[in-house]
Amino acid sequence: MSILENLHKIKSLLPSNVKLIVVTKTQPIDKLMGVYNCGHKIFGENKVQELVDKYEILPKDIEWHLIGHLQTNKVKFIAPFVSLIHSVDSLKLLQEINKQAEKNQRIINCLLQIYIAEEETKFGLNFQEAEELLVSEELKALKNIKITGFMGMATNTEHTRKISSEFESLKLFFDRQKNVQHFNVNLVNLSMGMSSDYISAIKNGSNMIRVGSSIFGERA
């Protein structure tokens, strides 16, 4: 199947409340323009430099999401335009995002990345750390960010029950925290699911999936 056929197939399967972020990591501009020209304008990148390079070339009505690990010294490069940062894993990073957002006279939407997998290579806050951060005075002091939900990555395994259990744990935590309301906290987004597990993620309550290889094919 072609890229556009893959895209249309996935979108046809999604519930109306689920947002698809097309992961464009390592993909060339012509392929991205093919997706854009068929009407999809929500793209996600793992690396800051690649995100910036593509932003500068591609149409400016694209909604860009940073979905990979973000270092504090890279925030300034995406602060002028990024729509949503999925991978916030510390107060220190939030403070830097807030600082750069203020410089750009913006409020930047962020998701807290929650560690739900049994893999040391993945980043994120545990449930207790996230819960404490959401009600902290340090967070309340940040005027130029908004926490709109959580992001989680399941263990890379073929054990579907384990994957489902990890997604379920984050959905339960998301539901418990929904009563936390502040001017910079409004928990509405749950970003779970990639090409290998987005069906399970949606069944467990995800309303935002990050899909690349199922659209573009496996990277060489």
C-alpha positions in Angstrom: 0.0 0.0 0.0 1.1 3.6 -0.6 1.8 6.1 2.1 -1.5 7.9 1.5 -3.4 4.6 1.5 -1.8 3.7 4.8 -2.7 7.1 6.2 -6.3 6.9 5.1 -6.7 3.3 6.4 -5.4 4.3 9.9 -7.6 7.5 10.0 -10.7 5.5 9.0 -10.1 3.2 12.0 -9.8 6.0 14.6 -12.6 7.1 16.9 -13.5 10.7 16.3 -11.9 11.8 19.6 -8.5 10.4 18.8 -5.9 12.7 17.3 -3.2 11.3 14.9 0.3 12.7 15.1 2.1 11.5 11.9 5.7 10.8 13.0 8.0 12.2 10.4 11.4 11.2 11.8 14.0 10.7 9.1 11.4 11.1 6.4 12.2 13.3 3.3 10.3 16.5 2.6 8.5 15.1 -0.5 6.8 12.4 1.6 5.7 14.9 4.2 4.3 17.2 1.5 2.3 14.2 0.2 0.8 13.8 3.6 0.2 17.5 3.9 -1.4 17.8 0.5 -4.0 15.2 1.4 -5.1 17.3 4.3 -3.2 16.0 7.3 -1.3 18.8 9.1 -0.2 17.3 12.5 3.4 16.1 12.5 5.6 14.9 15.3 9.4 14.8 15.5 11.8 13.1 17.9 14.8 15.4 17.5 14.9 19.2 17.9 17.3 19.9 14.9 15.2 17.8 12.5 12.1 19.5 13.8 13.5 23.0 13.2 14.9 22.1 9.8 11.5 20.8 8.6 9.6 23.7 10.2 11.7 26.2 8.2 11.0 24.4 4.9 7.4 23.2 5.2 4.1 25.3 5.3 3.6 27.3 8.4 0.1 25.9 9.1 1.5 22.6 10.2 1.0 21.7 13.9 4.3 20.5 15.2 4.7 18.2 18.1 8.0 17.4 19.8 7.7 13.7 20.9 11.3 12.7 21.7 13.5 13.4 24.7 14.1 17.1 25.1 17.2 18.7 26.7 16.9 22.0 28.4 19.5 23.7 26.2 17.5 22.8 23.1 14.2 24.3 24.2 15.0 27.8 22.8 15.1 26.4 19.2 11.5 25.2 19.2 9.9 27.6 21.6 8.8 30.1 18.9 6.5 27.6 17.1 6.0 24.2 18.7 2.4 23.3 19.4 2.8 20.6 22.0 5.8 19.0 23.8 4.9 15.4 24.8 8.1 14.5 26.6 8.4 16.8 29.7 10.0 14.7 32.5 11.2 17.2 35.1 10.4 20.5 36.8 13.7 21.9 35.5 12.6 21.3 31.9 9.2 22.9 32.6 10.9 26.0 34.0 13.1 26.3 30.9 10.1 25.9 28.6 8.3 28.6 30.6 11.3 30.9 30.3 11.6 30.5 26.5 7.8 30.7 26.1 7.8 34.0 27.9 10.6 35.3 25.7 8.4 34.5 22.7 5.3 35.8 24.3 3.6 32.4 24.1 2.0 29.8 26.3 3.4 26.4 25.4 1.3 23.3 25.9 3.1 20.4 27.5 2.4 16.8 28.4 4.1 15.1 31.4 5.9 12.0 30.3 5.0 9.1 32.7 7.3 6.1 33.0 5.1 3.0 32.6 7.5 0.6 30.8 10.0 -1.9 32.2 12.8 -0.5 30.1 15.7 1.6 31.4 16.1 3.4 28.1 12.8 5.2 28.5 12.4 8.5 30.3 9.6 9.8 32.5 8.2 10.7 35.9 6.7 8.0 38.1 3.1 8.4 39.2 4.1 9.8 42.6 6.5 12.4 41.1 3.9 13.5 38.6 1.1 13.8 41.2 3.4 15.9 43.5 4.5 18.1 40.6 0.9 18.8 39.5 0.0 20.4 42.8 3.4 22.0 43.6 3.9 25.7 44.1 6.8 25.6 41.7 4.5 24.6 38.9 1.8 27.1 39.8 4.5 29.9 39.4 4.9 29.1 35.7 2.7 31.5 33.7 3.8 30.6 30.2 3.2 26.8 30.1 0.1 24.7 30.3 0.0 21.0 31.3 -2.7 19.5 29.1 -2.2 15.8 29.9 0.2 12.8 30.0 2.3 10.8 27.6 3.4 7.2 28.0 5.4 4.6 26.1 4.7 0.9 26.8 7.4 -1.8 27.0 8.7 -2.9 23.6 7.4 -6.5 23.8 5.1 -8.9 22.0 3.2 -9.6 25.2 0.0 -7.8 24.4 -1.4 -8.2 27.9 1.6 -6.5 29.4 1.3 -3.6 26.9 -2.4 -3.3 27.7 -1.8 -3.3 31.4 0.8 -0.5 31.2 -1.6 1.6 29.1 -4.4 0.9 31.5 -2.3 2.0 34.5 -1.7 5.4 32.9 -5.4 5.8 32.0 -6.3 5.1 35.6 -3.8 7.7 36.8 -5.0 10.2 34.2 -8.6 9.8 35.4 -7.6 10.2 39.1 -5.7 13.4 38.3 -8.4 15.0 36.2 -9.8 16.9 39.2 -6.5 18.9 39.4 -7.4 22.2 37.9 -5.3 25.4 37.8 -4.8 28.1 35.3 -1.8 26.2 33.9 -3.2 22.6 34.3 -6.1 21.2 32.3 -5.7 17.5 31.7 -7.5 16.5 28.5 -4.8 14.8 26.4 -3.6 11.2 26.9 -0.8 10.4 24.4 -0.3 6.7 24.2 0.3 4.4 21.3 2.7 4.1 18.3 2.6 2.0 15.2 3.1 -1.3 17.0 0.5 -0.8 19.8 -1.9 2.1 19.0 -4.9 -0.2 18.8 -4.3 -1.4 22.4 -3.7 2.2 23.4 -7.0 3.4 22.0 -8.8 0.5 23.7 -7.3 1.7 27.0 -8.3 5.3 26.6 -5.7 7.1 24.5 -6.9 10.1 22.6 -3.6 10.9 20.9 -1.5 8.4 19.0 2.0 8.8 17.4 2.3 6.8 14.2 5.2 6.7 11.7 6.3 3.4 10.3 2.7 2.1 9.8 2.3 5.1 7.4 5.7 5.5 5.8 7.0 1.9 6.1 9.8 0.6 8.3 12.9 2.8 8.2 15.9 1.3 6.5 
